[in-house]
């Protein structure tokens, strides 16, 4: 819209222009009644006079007398949900608003692709009124509400006025959570069985008979000499399982692919927390990684807050990823950049630590995912918003 068009738009929608038009019509009717002097002309003037007086009261009604209070019905929101809102308008003195409507919405309505909500007209004569409305298909992120627009007009449509009332508030929308059907065996690097690496050597708990897979350093030589048979020290197992998840994106990802990567990451975090893992989540170059442990609900609250506010500019890139060797931590990566696969394969081959990569794309046929398959890397493709069936790349060498 050009500046000239914006000027005319504001002029034609100005309350002062509408009010001036009403006064002009009232003056014409008065002049016509004086000139004609007939009963009909004076009758029309006196009929229109109270309408003009009511419009005058609407024009100069102080907007400071109206106090809005906005409340959200939803306790927790995820992307795609409907945000239900209650708006309570209160005032000190009652005054009849014959036609009242409300326009409300977050400040980022245009960027998020959602329009402002405009309620139907209603009558307000008391000191308070409650308006109910909803914003459907709300997107992930933090949405800030700054003002509420109250629209008042006369019943004949001569006058319209917009009252902009301050009502700052914000709502946080978490990523959408979907079920992931993926067991430990398919992921390759997560084994629910305990190995010798799960043993905490500082937690000595007794002795037992020697087993073929015991280390030589575990033998208790004094007990062996006394009993005449091999005896091993027994240690408590480290029952806690650890996983590391890193989210990596490209500079020019499309909106749906970027949102899908965040939704999948949140869903995968929930799956691991439900399985009893302690999860390290790294996704932002501005915030430190989050360590999620214990209660699933509490962990998802922390992960949701981190992922809800993540923007494309703040997300990690492939060159930002720093891989660390830790055989007790299962390594996972969610990425929209296929270049991360080569880095993971090189790291896994050098450190003998298998990795799992979930490649998020909207064109799985163009990604040539087979070339990234490796004995050191379990590769899955996330090509749609339903995570109950994932495409797995197979190693060409077996």
N, C-alpha and C positions, 0 to 999 in steps of 0.2 A: 504494500500500500504506500503510495507516494505521500509526501508531506501535505500536498494540497488536498488529497482525498481524506487524510486523517483530520485536517482542519474542518472540512465540511461535515465529516462524520461526527466530530465532537460538537459542532455547531447545531446540527439537526437533532442531536440527542441531548442537548443542554436543557436543564430544568428552567433556566432563566428564559430561554427562547419559548418554551411551552407556556410559561407563566406570562410572558409578554404577549403571546398570542391570545391568551384568555382575556387579559385586560383590554387588548385591542378589540376583540369581539364584544366585550361588555360595553366599551365606549361606543361602538357602532350601533349596538342595540339601543343604548340610551339616546343617541342622536336621532335614530330612526323614530323612537317613541315621541321625542319632542317635536319632530317634524310632522309626524302623522297625527299624534294625539288621540289615536283610536284605542279602544279597549284591548284589542288583540296585541298591538305593539307594546303597550305597557304590561300586559299580562306576560308576554314572552320575556320582557326585561326583568320582571320580578321573579319569574320562574328561574331564570339563569343567575340571578343575583346570589342566592344561597350557595349555588355551585361554585361561583367565583370566590365567595367568602371561604368555603371549605378548602378550595385550592390554595388560597392565600395562607391558611393555617398550615396546610401541608408544606408549602414552600418555606415557611419560616419556622417549622417545627425543629427545635434543637436536637441534633443527633446525639449530643452528649447525654441526653436523658434516657437513651436506650442502652442497656448493658447486655451483651451477648455472653453466653457460657456454652461452650461446645464440649461434648463428651462423646467418646468412642465406645460403642457397644462391644466390639471385639476385644478379647483379652490378648490374643496373639494373632498376628496376621502373617500369612505367607503369600508369595507372589501368585496372582490369579484369584485371590479371595475378593469378596465384596466387603468394602469398608462401610459399616453402618454407623450413622451419626445422629445424635440428638442435639438439637440447638435450642437452648432456652433463652428467649428474649424477655427481659424484665424492664420495668420503668416505674418511676415514683407515682406519677399521676396518669390515670386512665384517659385515653383519647381514642376515638374510633378511627381505625384504619380499615376502610371498606375493602380495599384490594391490596393485599400484602403478599409478597413473594420473596424468596431468599435465593441468592446465588453464592455458591461456596465451592471451594476446591483448593488443592495444594498449589503453592506458588509455581511449582514445576509442571503444571498441567500440560502445557504445550510440548515440553520436552519429553514427558512421559507418555504422550499420545492419548491422554484422557482429557475430556472436556470438562469445563466447570458444570456443576450440578445446578439446575434451575428448577426450584419447586413450583408447584401450582399455586394459584392465587387463593388466599384465605382471608377471613374477616378477623380482625383483632380489636377488641373493645376493652378488655380487662387490663390488669397490670402486668400480666405475664402470658406468654404463649410458648408452646413447645412444637418445634418443627422436626419431622423425621425425614431423612433422606439417605441415600446410599450412593457410593462410588464403586461401580463394578470393575472387575479385572484390574485391580491396582497392582502396580509394578513393584519389584524389589527396590529397597533403598529407604532412605530417610526422607519423608515428605513433610515439608513445613507449611503450616497454615498461618498466614499473617493477619488477614482481614476477613470480615463477613460483609457481603453486600446485601442490604435490605432495600427492596424496591417497593415504593408506594405510589399509588395512582388513584385518580378519581374514577367513579363508576362509569362515566361516559367516555373515558379515554382521551380527554383533553390534556391531561397533565401527567407526567411521569417524573419521579425523582429517585435518584440512587443515593442511599446513605451508606458510606464506607465506614464500618465500625472495626476498630482494632480488636483482634482476638487471636493473639499468637499462640501457636501450639504445634507440636510435631508428633509424627507417628512413624515407627520403625517397622518396615515390612521385611520379614525374613525370606530367604530363598525357598522355593518350592521343594518339598521333600517327596521323593518317590521311592518305591521299593526296588531294591537291587537284588536280583537273583544271581548270586555268584558265591560259590562255596570256596573253602580254603584250597582244595585240590586244584581247581581251575586257576587260582591266582598264582600258584606255583611257589611262592616264597614264604607262605605262611603255613606252618605245620602245627596243628594243635597238639601233637605229641611232644613230650619233653625229651630233650637230648642232653648230652653232657654239658652243653653250653648254658643250659638253664640252671645248673647247679650253682648255688651260692657257697663258695668255699669257706666263707667266714662263719657259716652257720653249722658247726659240727654238732651232730645230734646222737652219735653212738657208733656202733660197729655192726657189721653184718657179714655174711658169707660172700666170698669173692665171686664176681660175675664176669663173664668173658669180655664185656665191653668196658670194664673198669680200667682207669688209668693206673700205671705202676705207682705213681706218686700217692695214690689213695690207699695203698696197702699199709696196714697197721702191723709193723714187723714184730713188735713185742707180743701182741695177741697171737700172731701167727706162730711165733716160737713156742708160746705156752700151749697152744691148742694142737699144734702139729698140722694145721691146715691153713690155707690162705684166707685171711680176713681183711676186709676193706673198711675204711672209715665211711660212715654214712653222713651225708650233708642234707640240709633242707633244700628243697627246690625253690627257685624263684618263680612263684606262680603267676606273677604279673607279666602280661604280654604287651609289647610295645610296638607301635607303628608310627611311621612318619609319612605325612602327606604334604606334597608341594603342588601348588596350583600355578601354572605358567600359561600365559596368553601371548598372542602376537599383537603388533601395533594396529593392524587393520582388520581385526576380526569383525564380522557382522554382529549386530546386536543379538539375534537369536542364538548364535554360536557361543558368544560370551556369556549370556544368561544361562545357557544349557551347561556350560562348564562349571558355573557357580552352583547351580542346582544339583549337578551330579556330585560335586565335592561335598556339599552339605549332606546329601543322601548317603554317601559313602562313609562320612564321619559317623553318622548315626548307626550305620550297620556295624562298624568296628566297635563303637562304644557299647552297643547292645551285646556284642560278643565278648566283652570284658577287656578290651584293649585300652591302654593308655595311649592317647594320640597326640602327636606333635603336628600342628597345622601351620604351614607357612604359605602365605598367599599375597602379602603386601610388602612393598619396599619402604613403607613409611611406619609400619607397626611391627613389633617383635612377634615371633611365632607364638601361638597359643598352645598351652599344654592342657589337654583335656583328660580328666580322669574321674573315676568315681561314678556318681549318679548320671544316668543318660540325660535326664531332663536338664540338669544343671550344665552338663557339658554342651548340650545342643544350644542352650541359651547363650553361652559364651561364643560358640562357633557361629551361631546365627548373627550375633551382633557384629562380629568381625567380617563376615561375608556380606551382610546386608549393606554395609557402607562402602564396600569395595568398588572402586571405579576402574575403568580400563587404564587410566593413566597411572594409578597407584599399584596395579597388579604386577607381579613378578614377570620378568622376561627370561628367556633361556640363559642368557649370559649372567643373570643374577643368581642362578642356582648354584649352591655350594654343597656338594655331596660329601658325607662323612662316613667313615668305616665304622660300623657297629653291627656285629653279627647277631646281636639280640634284638635288633630293631628291623621290622619288616618295612621295606622301602616302597612307597607308592608315589606316583606322579599323575596328575590330571593336567593335560596340556592341549592347547589348540595349535601348537607349533610342532610339526613333525621332526624338526631339527633336534628336539630334545631326545628323541629315540637314539640317535647316534651317540650322544654324550652318555646316556645311561648304559648303552651296550659297552662302550669303552671302559666305563667305570666298573661295571659288573664283571667284565672279563679280567680286568687288572686286579680287582680286590676279591674276586671269587664270591661276590655277594649279589645274589639274584635280585632283580628289580621288576616291578610291574608298572606298566604305563597304560593309561586310559586316554586315547587320542579322541578328542571331541572335534567333529567335523560335520558339515552338511553335505559333503560330496565324498562319500567313502570310496567310490570308484576311481576318483582322480588322485587319491592319496597314495596309491600303490603301496599298501601297507605291508605286503608280503616281503618286500626288500628289507624291512626293519625287524622281521622276526629273527630270533636268535635263541640258542639254548640258555643264554644269560638274561633274557628279557621276555616276560609274558606281556603280550601286547593285545589290547582290546580296543575296539572302535565304538565310540558312542555317537551314533548317527541320527538319533531321534530323541524326543523328549520322554520316551518310555524306556526305563532301564531294566525291564524284566527280561530282555534278551539282547545280549551284546555279541558283536562279531569278534572272533578271536583270530589273529593272524598266526599262521602256522610257519614253523621253521622249514625252509626249503631243503635243508640238509638233514631233515628228520626230526 
